[in-house]
């Protein structure tokens, strides 16, 4: 049986923090606030993978009150989630995602993000889609108070 999973995440934008999205550090006057590296795309992708098999959410595996996840590189969360679905006999067909950020423009970084996601998930880059939108100057994204990401995955049962 095929199954789908969905994940979403938001982080506040603040001065004095790096902006890491999809494992890429992006030059910006504002960065993402959070306990780990605050990578919204990796977090949304992790929740999508977990959600596909109803395995809970990222916070149940990596609580943000735990000191060891401070400034942690979030690709390890995604890697872990993919490991869980593989243990259950599933593999990833593809991931699609959207990042909402007012600025800077993310287009120059999209392929590097796809590469990082593909590597963490152990699939080909052709199966990984990353899209970017602005907030059209409205709402928390448009007012540069937040960065958001949403991801959806399809997982397929391996024939055994
Ligand atoms: Mg998060």
py3Dmol code that shows the C-alpha trace and the ligand (Angstrom):
import py3Dmol

protein = """\
ATOM      1  CA  UNK A   1       0.000   0.000   0.000  1.00  0.00           C
ATOM      2  CA  UNK A   2       1.169   3.525  -0.761  1.00  0.00           C
ATOM      3  CA  UNK A   3       0.837   6.158   1.932  1.00  0.00           C
ATOM      4  CA  UNK A   4       1.265   9.920   2.028  1.00  0.00           C
ATOM      5  CA  UNK A   5       2.622  12.141   4.776  1.00  0.00           C
ATOM      6  CA  UNK A   6       2.413  15.872   5.373  1.00  0.00           C
ATOM      7  CA  UNK A   7       4.500  18.187   7.520  1.00  0.00           C
ATOM      8  CA  UNK A   8       4.615  21.885   8.241  1.00  0.00           C
ATOM      9  CA  UNK A   9       6.842  24.086  10.375  1.00  0.00           C
ATOM     10  CA  UNK A  10       7.343  27.739  11.221  1.00  0.00           C
ATOM     11  CA  UNK A  11      10.173  29.585  12.974  1.00  0.00           C
ATOM     12  CA  UNK A  12      10.431  33.184  14.062  1.00  0.00           C
ATOM     13  CA  UNK A  13      12.941  35.390  12.244  1.00  0.00           C
ATOM     14  CA  UNK A  14      15.332  37.233  14.556  1.00  0.00           C
ATOM     15  CA  UNK A  15      18.622  39.109  14.339  1.00  0.00           C
ATOM     16  CA  UNK A  16      21.780  37.306  15.424  1.00  0.00           C
ATOM     17  CA  UNK A  17      20.813  33.818  14.258  1.00  0.00           C
ATOM     18  CA  UNK A  18      21.880  31.991  11.090  1.00  0.00           C
ATOM     19  CA  UNK A  19      19.244  31.285   8.438  1.00  0.00           C
ATOM     20  CA  UNK A  20      19.521  27.586   7.609  1.00  0.00           C
ATOM     21  CA  UNK A  21      16.970  26.151   5.183  1.00  0.00           C
ATOM     22  CA  UNK A  22      17.267  22.696   3.671  1.00  0.00           C
ATOM     23  CA  UNK A  23      20.752  22.413   5.133  1.00  0.00           C
ATOM     24  CA  UNK A  24      21.929  25.548   3.311  1.00  0.00           C
ATOM     25  CA  UNK A  25      23.118  28.583   5.274  1.00  0.00           C
ATOM     26  CA  UNK A  26      21.682  31.618   3.517  1.00  0.00           C
ATOM     27  CA  UNK A  27      23.088  35.095   3.828  1.00  0.00           C
ATOM     28  CA  UNK A  28      20.447  37.210   5.559  1.00  0.00           C
ATOM     29  CA  UNK A  29      20.125  39.991   8.156  1.00  0.00           C
ATOM     30  CA  UNK A  30      17.535  37.845   9.977  1.00  0.00           C
ATOM     31  CA  UNK A  31      17.894  34.187  10.963  1.00  0.00           C
ATOM     32  CA  UNK A  32      15.566  31.499  12.265  1.00  0.00           C
ATOM     33  CA  UNK A  33      15.074  31.285  16.010  1.00  0.00           C
ATOM     34  CA  UNK A  34      14.953  27.816  17.520  1.00  0.00           C
ATOM     35  CA  UNK A  35      16.595  25.193  19.651  1.00  0.00           C
ATOM     36  CA  UNK A  36      18.280  23.180  16.901  1.00  0.00           C
ATOM     37  CA  UNK A  37      19.579  24.850  13.732  1.00  0.00           C
ATOM     38  CA  UNK A  38      15.895  25.847  13.229  1.00  0.00           C
ATOM     39  CA  UNK A  39      15.787  24.452   9.681  1.00  0.00           C
ATOM     40  CA  UNK A  40      12.071  24.689   8.799  1.00  0.00           C
ATOM     41  CA  UNK A  41      12.379  22.633   5.635  1.00  0.00           C
ATOM     42  CA  UNK A  42      14.201  19.714   7.297  1.00  0.00           C
ATOM     43  CA  UNK A  43      11.653  19.821  10.137  1.00  0.00           C
ATOM     44  CA  UNK A  44       8.654  19.835   7.792  1.00  0.00           C
ATOM     45  CA  UNK A  45      10.190  17.009   5.733  1.00  0.00           C
ATOM     46  CA  UNK A  46      10.841  14.987   8.906  1.00  0.00           C
ATOM     47  CA  UNK A  47       7.220  15.381  10.016  1.00  0.00           C
ATOM     48  CA  UNK A  48       6.004  14.410   6.547  1.00  0.00           C
ATOM     49  CA  UNK A  49       8.035  11.188   6.618  1.00  0.00           C
ATOM     50  CA  UNK A  50       6.883  10.338  10.146  1.00  0.00           C
ATOM     51  CA  UNK A  51       3.298  11.206   9.261  1.00  0.00           C
ATOM     52  CA  UNK A  52       3.222   8.835   6.298  1.00  0.00           C
ATOM     53  CA  UNK A  53       3.316   5.885   8.705  1.00  0.00           C
ATOM     54  CA  UNK A  54       1.545   7.631  11.612  1.00  0.00           C
ATOM     55  CA  UNK A  55       4.748   7.541  13.672  1.00  0.00           C
ATOM     56  CA  UNK A  56       4.105  10.741  15.602  1.00  0.00           C
ATOM     57  CA  UNK A  57       5.966  14.005  15.111  1.00  0.00           C
ATOM     58  CA  UNK A  58       9.482  15.384  15.333  1.00  0.00           C
ATOM     59  CA  UNK A  59       8.942  16.639  18.882  1.00  0.00           C
ATOM     60  CA  UNK A  60       8.220  13.143  20.174  1.00  0.00           C
ATOM     61  CA  UNK A  61      11.660  11.935  19.030  1.00  0.00           C
ATOM     62  CA  UNK A  62      13.748  15.088  19.444  1.00  0.00           C
ATOM     63  CA  UNK A  63      12.263  17.213  22.263  1.00  0.00           C
ATOM     64  CA  UNK A  64      13.459  20.808  22.088  1.00  0.00           C
ATOM     65  CA  UNK A  65      14.046  20.907  25.833  1.00  0.00           C
ATOM     66  CA  UNK A  66      16.896  18.424  25.397  1.00  0.00           C
ATOM     67  CA  UNK A  67      20.292  20.077  25.534  1.00  0.00           C
ATOM     68  CA  UNK A  68      21.874  17.648  23.052  1.00  0.00           C
ATOM     69  CA  UNK A  69      19.699  18.995  20.227  1.00  0.00           C
ATOM     70  CA  UNK A  70      20.821  22.595  20.762  1.00  0.00           C
ATOM     71  CA  UNK A  71      22.020  23.966  17.408  1.00  0.00           C
ATOM     72  CA  UNK A  72      21.825  20.395  16.085  1.00  0.00           C
ATOM     73  CA  UNK A  73      22.023  19.887  12.332  1.00  0.00           C
ATOM     74  CA  UNK A  74      18.446  18.971  11.426  1.00  0.00           C
ATOM     75  CA  UNK A  75      19.341  16.627   8.551  1.00  0.00           C
ATOM     76  CA  UNK A  76      19.927  13.983  11.256  1.00  0.00           C
ATOM     77  CA  UNK A  77      16.233  14.207  12.239  1.00  0.00           C
ATOM     78  CA  UNK A  78      15.186  13.513   8.666  1.00  0.00           C
ATOM     79  CA  UNK A  79      17.708  10.696   8.340  1.00  0.00           C
ATOM     80  CA  UNK A  80      16.330   9.122  11.512  1.00  0.00           C
ATOM     81  CA  UNK A  81      12.724   9.355  10.293  1.00  0.00           C
ATOM     82  CA  UNK A  82      13.633   7.732   6.986  1.00  0.00           C
ATOM     83  CA  UNK A  83      15.385   4.952   8.931  1.00  0.00           C
ATOM     84  CA  UNK A  84      12.146   4.286  10.819  1.00  0.00           C
ATOM     85  CA  UNK A  85      10.036   3.882   7.688  1.00  0.00           C
ATOM     86  CA  UNK A  86      12.691   1.617   6.120  1.00  0.00           C
ATOM     87  CA  UNK A  87      12.580  -0.587   9.227  1.00  0.00           C
ATOM     88  CA  UNK A  88       8.851  -0.942   8.597  1.00  0.00           C
ATOM     89  CA  UNK A  89       9.440  -2.071   5.017  1.00  0.00           C
ATOM     90  CA  UNK A  90       8.684   1.185   3.221  1.00  0.00           C
ATOM     91  CA  UNK A  91      10.738   3.382   0.921  1.00  0.00           C
ATOM     92  CA  UNK A  92      10.320   6.976  -0.217  1.00  0.00           C
ATOM     93  CA  UNK A  93       8.895   7.625  -3.668  1.00  0.00           C
ATOM     94  CA  UNK A  94       9.203  11.419  -3.657  1.00  0.00           C
ATOM     95  CA  UNK A  95       8.988  14.623  -1.652  1.00  0.00           C
ATOM     96  CA  UNK A  96       7.457  17.932  -2.666  1.00  0.00           C
ATOM     97  CA  UNK A  97       7.819  21.067  -0.565  1.00  0.00           C
ATOM     98  CA  UNK A  98       7.212  24.798  -0.356  1.00  0.00           C
ATOM     99  CA  UNK A  99       9.189  27.397   1.610  1.00  0.00           C
ATOM    100  CA  UNK A 100       7.557  30.726   2.496  1.00  0.00           C
ATOM    101  CA  UNK A 101      10.092  33.497   3.011  1.00  0.00           C
ATOM    102  CA  UNK A 102       9.792  37.165   2.111  1.00  0.00           C
ATOM    103  CA  UNK A 103      13.486  37.666   1.344  1.00  0.00           C
ATOM    104  CA  UNK A 104      16.189  37.003   0.361  1.00  0.00           C
ATOM    105  CA  UNK A 105      15.300  35.183  -2.836  1.00  0.00           C
ATOM    106  CA  UNK A 106      15.848  31.444  -2.441  1.00  0.00           C
ATOM    107  CA  UNK A 107      16.101  30.474  -6.105  1.00  0.00           C
ATOM    108  CA  UNK A 108      19.947  30.374  -6.128  1.00  0.00           C
ATOM    109  CA  UNK A 109      19.872  27.875  -3.228  1.00  0.00           C
ATOM    110  CA  UNK A 110      17.103  25.516  -4.353  1.00  0.00           C
ATOM    111  CA  UNK A 111      19.323  22.872  -5.962  1.00  0.00           C
ATOM    112  CA  UNK A 112      21.671  22.780  -2.957  1.00  0.00           C
ATOM    113  CA  UNK A 113      18.630  22.221  -0.714  1.00  0.00           C
ATOM    114  CA  UNK A 114      17.356  19.433  -2.988  1.00  0.00           C
ATOM    115  CA  UNK A 115      20.786  17.809  -2.847  1.00  0.00           C
ATOM    116  CA  UNK A 116      20.850  17.938   0.954  1.00  0.00           C
ATOM    117  CA  UNK A 117      17.319  16.568   1.303  1.00  0.00           C
ATOM    118  CA  UNK A 118      17.990  13.808  -1.228  1.00  0.00           C
ATOM    119  CA  UNK A 119      21.144  12.824   0.616  1.00  0.00           C
ATOM    120  CA  UNK A 120      19.415  12.736   4.016  1.00  0.00           C
ATOM    121  CA  UNK A 121      16.588  10.647   2.565  1.00  0.00           C
ATOM    122  CA  UNK A 122      18.804   8.362   0.507  1.00  0.00           C
ATOM    123  CA  UNK A 123      16.946   9.048  -2.753  1.00  0.00           C
ATOM    124  CA  UNK A 124      17.784  10.616  -6.107  1.00  0.00           C
ATOM    125  CA  UNK A 125      17.578  14.417  -6.417  1.00  0.00           C
ATOM    126  CA  UNK A 126      15.024  13.969  -9.231  1.00  0.00           C
ATOM    127  CA  UNK A 127      12.575  12.753  -6.575  1.00  0.00           C
ATOM    128  CA  UNK A 128      12.951  15.898  -4.461  1.00  0.00           C
ATOM    129  CA  UNK A 129      11.098  19.121  -5.257  1.00  0.00           C
ATOM    130  CA  UNK A 130      11.665  22.395  -3.394  1.00  0.00           C
ATOM    131  CA  UNK A 131       9.661  25.490  -4.276  1.00  0.00           C
ATOM    132  CA  UNK A 132       9.801  28.970  -2.761  1.00  0.00           C
ATOM    133  CA  UNK A 133       7.207  31.708  -2.361  1.00  0.00           C
ATOM    134  CA  UNK A 134       7.142  35.123  -0.750  1.00  0.00           C
ATOM    135  CA  UNK A 135       4.462  36.296   1.653  1.00  0.00           C
ATOM    136  CA  UNK A 136       3.375  39.168  -0.612  1.00  0.00           C
ATOM    137  CA  UNK A 137       4.144  41.619   2.233  1.00  0.00           C
ATOM    138  CA  UNK A 138       1.205  40.358   4.299  1.00  0.00           C
ATOM    139  CA  UNK A 139       0.930  38.018   7.272  1.00  0.00           C
ATOM    140  CA  UNK A 140       3.884  36.959   9.454  1.00  0.00           C
ATOM    141  CA  UNK A 141       5.932  35.742   6.480  1.00  0.00           C
ATOM    142  CA  UNK A 142       5.312  38.858   4.436  1.00  0.00           C
ATOM    143  CA  UNK A 143       6.179  41.052   7.405  1.00  0.00           C
ATOM    144  CA  UNK A 144       9.475  39.143   7.822  1.00  0.00           C
ATOM    145  CA  UNK A 145       8.547  37.856  11.254  1.00  0.00           C
ATOM    146  CA  UNK A 146       8.636  34.196  10.248  1.00  0.00           C
ATOM    147  CA  UNK A 147       9.828  31.553   7.815  1.00  0.00           C
ATOM    148  CA  UNK A 148       7.566  28.594   7.036  1.00  0.00           C
ATOM    149  CA  UNK A 149       7.925  25.319   5.168  1.00  0.00           C
ATOM    150  CA  UNK A 150       5.496  22.595   4.148  1.00  0.00           C
ATOM    151  CA  UNK A 151       6.359  19.172   2.784  1.00  0.00           C
ATOM    152  CA  UNK A 152       4.504  16.150   1.477  1.00  0.00           C
ATOM    153  CA  UNK A 153       5.900  12.693   0.779  1.00  0.00           C
ATOM    154  CA  UNK A 154       4.735   9.459  -0.800  1.00  0.00           C
ATOM    155  CA  UNK A 155       6.062   6.227   0.678  1.00  0.00           C
ATOM    156  CA  UNK A 156       5.675   2.808  -0.927  1.00  0.00           C
ATOM    157  CA  UNK A 157       5.790  -0.653   0.564  1.00  0.00           C
ATOM    158  CA  UNK A 158       8.758  -2.643  -0.673  1.00  0.00           C
ATOM    159  CA  UNK A 159       7.814  -5.954  -2.344  1.00  0.00           C
ATOM    160  CA  UNK A 160       9.281  -8.794  -0.361  1.00  0.00           C
TER     161      UNK A 160
END
"""
ligand_1 = """\
1
MG
Mg 10.953 23.423 13.733
"""
view = py3Dmol.view(width=600, height=400)
view.addModel(protein, "pdb")
view.setStyle({"model": 0}, {"cartoon": {"style": "trace"}})
view.addModel(ligand_1, "xyz")
view.setStyle({"model": 1}, {"stick": {}})
view.zoomTo()
view.show()
